[in-house]
């Protein structure tokens, strides 16, 4: 099972969209453990949306939809 998630940094008015097989640890990585990358610069992050998908292919398709113009709206 894979989870597609949308995070929001209110402090910086930024959105991040991703997918993971371990949501709890992934969110912890974005907010506490990560040492480099995009999300490090815009902490803290809050979860806005999650959805579970049975396959990686389905999760990637949904992630790409959300990252597109209509998905972000």
MOZILIN-V414555 format. One record per helix or strand of 2 or more residues. SS is the DSSP state (h for helix, s for strand). FROM is the first residue (numbers start at 0). TO is the last residue. If there is no record, write none. Layout:
ss=SS from=FROM to=TO
ss=SS from=FROM to=TO
This chain:
ss=s from=1 to=8
ss=s from=13 to=19
ss=h from=22 to=32
ss=h from=37 to=41
ss=s from=45 to=52
ss=h from=55 to=66
ss=h from=68 to=71
